[in-house]
Amino acid sequence: MESADSDLTEYDEKMIEKYQNDVENNELQINNNEDLRTLNFISQLNVSKLKLSNCYNIEPQLQSDQIRELTIEECGISSVEGFQLENIKVLNLPGNEVCELNGDDFPHIRELDISNNDCDDISFLESMPKLKKLNMNMNRIDDMSVLEQLLSLEDLDISETKQGDIDSLKNLSKLKRLKLFWNDVVNIDVLGKLKNLEDVDVSYNAGVDISPLMKLQKLVKLNVSCINLTNFETLLKIHSLKELNLSRNGIKQLDLQQCTQLTSLTLAENQLIDVSFIKFLVNLKHLDLSHNKADVEPLSTLIQLTSLNLKDCNLCTLSTLKYLVNLEELNISDNQIDITAICCFTKLKILQLNSCNIRNLSVLKNLNLEELGLDENELENIKDLQYMIGMKKLSLNGCGLYEISIIRLLQKIKYLCLANNKIISLSPLAEIKTLSDLDIDSNFVQDLSKIQAHKNYKSYNIGTQQEPTAESMKLAIRMDAIDQINIQARQIRRKIHNLKAVNNIKKESINMSKSMFNQVNFANNVIRLFQKLDNNEGCQ
C-alpha cells in the first residue's frame, strides 16, 4: 500500500531528507512543526511508531502498512477518514476534535485514546469489540452503554466524563485497570463483581462508598483521595493492596499498621499529628506526608524508603531521619530546616529544597544530584553547584542571584529556571549545548545574543526584562527551533524589524500559524509598530 516514488512531490522529498535521520528504532517523533502540510512522506520512511504533537494544518491523509502505533496529539484534526493503516494496533488522538471513528478502517486496533476531544457520542466503539485499552478522559459522554459490548477491555479511563452511573461496566470481567476520578459516582457496587481489577482510581468522587472493593482479591493499587473518606475498615480488609493514596480526606486519626504489605503510601494534605503506625509498614519504599504537621520520628526505622515527601511539615531538623540512607528522592520544601544531615543521603538523585531559608549549598556538594529545586532561597552564592556535574534539572527561581558563571560547568543540564533574579548576563549559558528548557523571566538581561546559537530549545521564557534592546529581541526571535516563547518586556517602544521570519502574524490574534512557534505571548507591552511581516503586512 506504500506510495510509489513517482507520486512524491518536491515537498515530500524535502521532508524525507529532513526526517530520515530522526528515525530511531523504527520510531519517529515530530513536535511543534506547523508547516507539516501532508504526511505522504511518512510512507517512504521505515517507521512503525509515529508521534505527531502540536503539528497544525495537517492534511489527514496517510497510507502505510508499516505503522503499528500512531499518536496525533493536539493537532486540531477532526477526522481520520483519510488514514489507511490496515496494520495499526495503537491509535492515540488526545486533545483533538475527533468525535467518530470507523472500526472497519482499523481492523487490528487494540488500544485507543480519544481523551479531551469534547466527544459526547461513543456509539462508534461498537465497531471495535477487540479493544483492550481505552482512554476517554475529559469528554462529555451522555451514554456509556456501548461499553457493555467491549468484553476484551483490560484498561479503561473514563475520568472527567461527568458519570454518575457506571452499571455499563458490569460485563467487563477482564478489566484490570480503571480510572474514574472527577466524576459524580457514589455507588460502585458493580466493581465488586470485576474480580480481575488490580488498579482502581475513584478519587474526587465525593461520598463514594468504597466497601465493594473489599471483594477484590487482586487489587494492588488504589486511589481514594478527596472522597471525604471516614471509614477505613475496608482498606484493612484488602490484603493484596500495595499502593494506597488517601490524600485530601481531612484525616485526623489513622491506623494502618495491619497493612504491612504496602510499598507506597500517600497521605498528603490531611490533618495528621500522630503517624506512629507507619513504623510497622516495613515494606514502604514511597511515602508522602506533605502538608501535615505530624511528628516524623516514627519514620526513622524505615531504612528501605527510596522516596520521601515531607513538604510543609513544620520540620526543623533532619537528624531523626539520618538513617534513611537508601533515599533517592526527597522533598523537604517549605520547612525552616537545618539541612546539615542531608549529606547522609548519599544515594539522592532528586532533591527539593524550595523555600527553606537556605543561604549556603556546601552541604550538598558531595551529592550526585540530577534534579535540584532551590526556589525562593536567598542564596549567598551558588559556587558549590560546580561539583554537581550530573545535574539535568535545576530551578533557582527567586534566589536573589546576580551572577551565574558557575552554571557553565553543568554540561548535562536540560531544564533551567532562573526566573525572578537580578541576572544581567547570560554568557555562561552559551557553553551549555544540552539545554532545552530555559526560563529567565523577570531579570535584568538586555543582551540575548550569547544564547542565540542554541538550536535545542523547546520552551523559552524571556518574560519581563528591563528595556531589552531591539537587537537582542531580533536575536531571540530568530531562534526558530523554540516552540514556546514568552516576551513580556514592559518597555518595547522601538520599531521591531525582526519578525519577518515569523511569517504569518495575524492582526487579530498574533497567531503564528506557519511558524515553528506553538505559543507566543507579548503581554504587558507597548508595541508601536511591527514592520516587514508577511509580504510587508504590518501590525499596528
ABEGO torsion letter per residue (X at the ends): XBBBAAABBAAAAAAAAAAAAABBGGBBBBBGBAABABAAAAAABBBABBBBBGBBGBBBBBBBAABABBBBBGAGBABAAABBBAABABBBABGBABABBBAAABAABABBBABGAGBABAAAAAABAABABBBABGBBBABAAAAAABAABABBBABGAGBABAAAAAABAABABBBABGBABABAAAAAABAABABBBABGBBGBBAAAAAABAABABBBABGAGBABAAAAAABAABABBBABGAGBABBBAAABAABABBBABGBABABAAAAAABAABABBBABGBABBAAAAAABAABABBBABGAGBABAAAAAABAABABBBABGBBBBAAAAAABAABABBBABGAGBABAAAAAABBBABBBABGBBBABAAAAAABAABABBBABGAGBABAAAAAABAABABBBABGBABABAAAAAABAABABBBABGBABABAAAAAABAABABBBAEBBBGBBAAAAAAAAABAABABBBBABABBABBBAAAAABABBBAAAGBBAABABABBBABGBBBABBBGBBGGBBBX
